[in-house]
């Protein structure tokens, strides 16, 4: 348990959010740490291909449905949000159906 807390704090620190984090930032960091353990190269490549073609924003739920990877794609999306490939363009919890994400790639 302590290792996970330390990892979450390290992620928050790398985001420059360690001192001013709200509950949502902490939750996002915890999800990132947890989902970083489940690497699926095929799903990651699929999301990279889709996000490179993404124009505008799309709900996370729609991205998951589009790719057909289900829960594995949700974990990839969380990692890509934390890694800067995708960005949240709506407030709220990452897992809510109406949360919008857009490509952060130029």
C-alpha positions in Angstrom: 0.0 0.0 0.0 2.7 2.5 0.9 4.5 1.9 -2.4 1.3 2.8 -4.3 0.9 6.0 -2.2 4.5 6.9 -3.0 3.9 6.3 -6.7 0.8 8.5 -6.7 2.7 11.3 -5.0 5.5 10.9 -7.5 3.1 11.2 -10.4 1.4 14.3 -8.8 4.9 15.8 -8.3 5.8 15.2 -11.9 2.6 16.9 -13.0 3.6 19.9 -10.8 0.4 19.3 -8.8 1.7 17.8 -5.5 0.9 20.8 -3.3 -2.3 22.0 -4.9 -4.0 18.7 -5.7 -7.7 18.3 -5.3 -9.4 15.0 -4.9 -9.9 14.6 -8.6 -6.1 15.0 -9.4 -5.3 12.4 -6.7 -7.9 10.0 -8.2 -6.5 10.5 -11.7 -2.9 9.9 -10.4 -4.0 6.8 -8.5 -5.8 5.4 -11.7 -2.7 6.1 -13.7 -0.4 4.2 -11.3 -2.9 1.3 -11.1 -3.4 1.1 -14.9 0.2 1.4 -15.7 0.6 -2.1 -14.5 -1.6 -3.5 -17.3 0.2 -2.7 -20.5 -1.5 -4.0 -23.7 0.7 -3.1 -26.7 -2.1 -3.9 -29.2 -4.6 -1.6 -27.5 -2.0 1.1 -27.1 -1.2 1.1 -30.8 -4.9 1.1 -31.7 -5.5 4.2 -29.5 -2.5 5.9 -31.0 -3.8 5.3 -34.5 -7.3 6.6 -33.5 -6.1 9.6 -31.6 -3.9 10.6 -34.5 -7.0 10.8 -36.7 -9.2 12.4 -34.0 -10.6 15.8 -35.0 -12.3 17.6 -32.2 -13.3 15.9 -29.0 -15.0 12.5 -28.4 -16.4 11.0 -25.3 -14.2 8.4 -23.6 -17.2 6.0 -23.9 -17.3 6.5 -27.7 -13.5 6.0 -28.0 -13.9 2.7 -26.1 -16.8 1.6 -28.3 -15.0 2.7 -31.5 -11.9 0.5 -30.8 -13.7 -2.5 -29.4 -11.2 -3.2 -26.6 -13.6 -2.6 -23.7 -12.0 -2.2 -20.3 -8.5 -2.6 -21.7 -9.0 0.5 -23.8 -10.2 2.5 -20.8 -6.9 1.7 -19.1 -5.0 2.7 -22.2 -7.0 6.0 -22.3 -6.1 6.8 -18.7 -2.4 6.1 -19.5 -2.6 8.3 -22.7 -4.3 11.1 -20.8 -1.5 11.0 -18.2 1.2 10.7 -20.9 0.0 13.7 -22.9 -1.3 11.8 -26.0 -4.9 12.7 -25.1 -6.2 15.6 -23.1 -9.4 16.0 -21.1 -11.5 18.8 -22.6 -14.4 18.6 -20.1 -14.4 18.6 -16.3 -15.3 15.7 -14.2 -14.3 12.2 -13.5 -12.4 10.3 -16.2 -14.9 7.4 -16.0 -18.1 9.3 -16.5 -19.9 8.7 -19.8 -19.9 12.3 -20.9 -16.2 13.1 -20.3 -14.6 14.4 -23.5 -11.1 13.7 -24.6 -9.2 15.1 -27.6 -5.9 14.4 -29.2 -3.0 16.4 -27.7 -0.8 15.6 -30.6 0.1 18.5 -33.0 
